[in-house]
Amino acid sequence: MTRRQLPLDFNAVQTYFVEDFVVGKSNKMAHDTILNWPNWPSNGLLIYGDKKVGKTHLAHIFRHHAKAILCIKKTCSN
């Protein structure tokens, strides 16, 4: 007997709100730093990591918090 995994459609909506971000040991410093803007020790912040770990979510949180313009590599041009 072959078992198949059945996809379930939950009609989930992708949101990037701070309330939806799961803070853990690996991302707490980035999360706290973003929410501490504009009281940063320098003028910039670089967030890096593997795919699907929350970098885009953090960028959207910053955009909302700082009323900034979000420029993602895929949509920006020189």
C-alpha positions in Angstrom: 0.0 0.0 0.0 1.4 3.4 -1.0 0.7 6.3 1.3 0.5 9.8 -0.1 0.6 13.0 1.8 -2.4 15.1 1.1 -2.0 18.8 0.8 -4.3 20.9 3.0 -5.4 24.3 1.9 -5.7 26.5 5.0 -6.0 29.7 2.9 -3.3 31.2 5.1 -2.4 34.8 4.4 1.2 35.8 4.6 1.7 38.6 7.0 4.8 40.4 8.2 3.6 41.9 11.4 5.8 42.1 14.5 3.1 40.1 16.4 3.5 37.2 13.9 7.2 37.0 14.2 8.5 34.1 16.4 11.4 35.3 18.4 13.9 32.6 19.3 17.5 32.3 20.5 18.9 32.6 17.0 17.0 35.8 16.0 16.4 37.7 19.3 19.3 40.1 18.8 18.2 41.1 15.3 14.6 41.4 16.4 15.5 43.6 19.4 17.9 45.7 17.4 15.2 46.5 14.8 12.7 47.5 17.5 15.4 49.7 19.1 15.7 51.9 16.0 16.6 54.8 15.9 18.8 54.2 18.9 21.4 52.1 17.0 25.1 52.3 17.8 25.8 52.8 14.0 23.9 53.9 10.9 23.1 50.5 9.5 22.2 46.9 10.1 23.1 43.9 8.1 20.9 40.8 8.6 22.0 37.6 7.0 21.2 33.9 7.2 19.9 30.8 5.5 16.7 30.8 3.3 13.4 30.8 5.1 14.6 32.0 8.5 12.8 35.3 8.8 15.0 38.0 7.1 12.2 39.3 4.9 9.9 39.3 7.9 12.4 41.4 9.9 12.8 43.8 7.0 9.0 44.3 6.8 8.9 44.9 10.6 11.7 47.5 10.3 9.9 49.1 7.3 6.7 49.5 9.4 8.5 50.6 12.6 10.8 53.2 10.9 8.3 54.2 8.2 11.1 53.3 5.7 11.0 52.2 2.1 11.7 48.5 1.6 14.0 47.7 -1.3 14.4 44.0 -2.0 17.1 42.7 -4.3 14.6 41.2 -6.7 12.8 44.6 -7.2 15.6 47.1 -7.0 17.6 48.2 -10.0 20.9 50.1 -10.2 
